[in-house]
Amino acid sequence: MKQRLLLLFGCILLQTGSVFSQSNAFRKNDLSIGLGYQQINFLDHLSSPLIYSSNGGGLLLGYRHHTEKSLFQLSVEGYVGEANPKRFGTREYDGKIKYDQPLSYELSSLFIHCDIRGAYFRKISHEMASPFTFMAGSSISESAFFADAVADFPWFFNIVSISPSIHSTFHLNDRSDIHGEIDIPVLSLVTRMPYSVFPKSATETNFASLLHQGTRIATLDNYQAVRLTFSYEYAFTNRSSVSFNYRFRWIHDSHNYQVYLDENKLSLSYSFHF
C-alpha cells in the first residue's frame, strides 16, 4: 500500500512539473508591482555649479504581453527623496530674526522622479537548442525630474524620447530567466528651466511658460543618453514570479548650459501571470 502511495505521489510530481513547463507558454499577460530604490547624481550648469545627489524610494507598476514572436511592455514608476549638493549634503542654517529670536532650519530639497515607458519587440533570432533569445524593437518613454530648491530655485528636467531597443533573454531553466535591455534615444523632446531660471509670462501660467520657453526637439548631436536594464526572474508557479532588477541610465544634454545625469536603480517586483 505504501509503495502504491509513493508511486502515485511521484507521478503527481512529474505531472505537475510537466504542466508547469507546458502552461507557461499560455500565460501571455503579466501584471507586476514592486518597490525600488534609486540613486541619482545631476549637474545643471544653468542652475548651479555644484553636483547634486538624490536618494529615494519608490513604487513600480508594470504590464507585459508576450507571445512566441513578440513582446509588449508598459511600466510606470514614481520615486520620492531628497536632493542635496554632493559636496555639502544637508546643511543647517542658524540665525536670528526680529527681536533676536533664534531661527534654525535644514537646507534640503525635495526630489521627485517619475518614469513612463512603453516598448514593443519582435524576435530576431532563436535557435531551438540555444538558451538565448534576442528581440529588436523600439520604445517611447517620458522621464520627469523635479527638485524644489536647487540653489534656492525650483529645478525641472523632462524628456520624452523615442529609442531603438534590444531585448535579450537567457533561459536558465523552467523557472529562471535573465533579461537584458538597452535603449538609445534618437529623437527627444526636452524641457528645461529657461535662462531666467524662473519662467514668467503676462498671458500664461508659470507651468505653461516653462513648457513654451524651455521645450525643444533634441537629436543625437546635442542630446545623448543610454539606458541599460538587467533582471533575474524566478517563477514560483505558472501564475506568479518574482524579479530582481537593476537599471543604469546616463544622460548628457549639451544644448546651451550642459546637463549631466546618471541614475542607478534597484527594485524587487512580484508578477501575476494570466
C-alpha positions, 0 to 999 in steps of 0.5 A: 500500500505504501509503495502504491502511495509513493508511486502515485505521489511521484507521478503527481510530481512529474505531472505537475512539473510537466504542466508547469513547463507546458502552461507557461507558454499560455500565460501571455499577460503579466501584471507586476508591482514592486518597490525600488530604490534609486540613486541619482547624481545631476549637474545643471550648469544653468542652475548651479555649479555644484553636483547634486545627489538624490536618494529615494524610494519608490513604487513600480507598476508594470504590464507585459504581453508576450507571445512566441514572436513578440513582446509588449511592455508598459511600466510606470514608476514614481520615486520620492527623496531628497536632493542635496549638493554632493559636496555639502549634503544637508546643511543647517542654517542658524540665525536670528530674526526680529527681536533676536529670536533664534531661527534654525532650519535644514537646507534640503530639497525635495526630489521627485522622479517619475518614469513612463515607458512603453516598448514593443519587440519582435524576435530576431533570432532563436535557435531551438537548442540555444538558451538565448533569445534576442528581440529588436524593437523600439520604445517611447518613454517620458522621464520627469525630474523635479527638485524644489530648491536647487540653489534656492530655485525650483529645478525641472528636467523632462524628456520624452524620447523615442529609442531603438531597443534590444531585448535579450533573454537567457533561459536558465531553466523552467523557472529562471530567466535573465533579461537584458535591455538597452535603449538609445534615444534618437529623437527627444523632446526636452524641457528645461528651466529657461535662462531666467531660471524662473519662467514668467509670462503676462498671458500664461501660467508659470507651468505653461511658460516653462513648457513654451520657453524651455521645450525643444526637439533634441537629436543625437548631436546635442542630446545623448543618453543610454539606458541599460536594464538587467533582471533575474526572474524566478517563477514560483508557479505558472501564475506568479514570479518574482524579479530582481532588477537593476537599471543604469541610465546616463544622460548628457544634454549639451544644448546651451548650459550642459546637463549631466545625469546618471541614475542607478536603480534597484527594485524587487517586483512580484508578477501575476501571470494570466 
